[in-house]
Each structure stands twice: as C-alpha cells, then as structure tokens.
Amino acid sequence: MNQPDILHILKTCKTIAVVGLSPKVHRDSYEVAEYMQSQGYRIVPINPVAASSGTPILGEKVYATLLDAAKVEKIDMVDCFRNSDDIPPIATEAVQIKAQVLWMQLGIENLAAKSEAAVAGLAVVENRCLLIEHRRLKHLL
C-alpha cells in the first residue's frame, strides 16, 4: 500500500476523533490532542470511561464510541491511542462513519485494520505520532 500524504492529511482533516484520549494531562494522548487543538484542529474525545462520568476533556464533550460521536460531529480523522490488538473494531467504526483517515500512533500497527480501512478508501498512517508529524511539516501548512 502506498504511503499516505501526511501534509495533505494535515491540511484537509480539521476534526480529529482521538480514541483513547485520557483526561490525565501527563499521558501522551492528552499531550498530542492538546497540541493539535492549540494548532486549530477540533478534537473529539473518545473514551467510554470518561464519557460515563460526563466530564469534558480539553473542554470537549467525551463520547463512548466513534459511532456516538459521529451522530453529532463530522469526523475527518480517527487518531488511535489504543493497543494494536484493539484497532480492528476502531477501523470498522472509522469506515462506518466515513472518516478520511485512520491514524495509529507510535508503536501501533495492525495489518487487518490497515487493510480494512484502506480497502474502504481511508488513508492509513501507522506507527507515527501526529504531534511529531505536524511539527515536522508545520512550516508547509
């Protein structure tokens, strides 16, 4: 499969659902989401535990699933902070909500999820940090 055009993704995907976004400020998911929010991207937190408490993360309503979020939000990118083995059902939901991109953070790869998303027409990024890639390409945005 071809490497996705990360610059194009960063220019066109302005609403990012972050699956596994932690409310804990010291976690990588929080740091990345906070950074992307500071750069003008809309963050949609996906965390079933946090959603049940009703407490916002980064000032945004938290949803239990991508499907729940997609009823209210148009999601461009699904950014995954979950174990590699947990990605296939997330990829299935990303396809169902017609996201443009499935992004798996550093250390996350899943061939079945990658294949499912790619066959459905999503750009797929594996084993890359959204914050690092944005900082690397920021001068071009």
Sequence and secondary structure as in RCSB ss.txt:
>XXXX:A:sequence
MNQPDILHILKTCKTIAVVGLSPKVHRDSYEVAEYMQSQGYRIVPINPVAASSGTPILGEKVYATLLDAAKVEKI
DMVDCFRNSDDIPPIATEAVQIKAQVLWMQLGIENLAAKSEAAVAGLAVVENRCLLIEHRRLKHLL
>XXXX:A:secstr
     HHHHHHH  EEEEET  S TTSHHHHHHHHHHHTT EEEEE HHHHHHT  BTTB  BSSHHHHHTT   
SEEEE S GGGHHHHHHHHHHTT SEEEE TT   HHHHHHHHHTT EEE S  HHHHHHHHGGG 
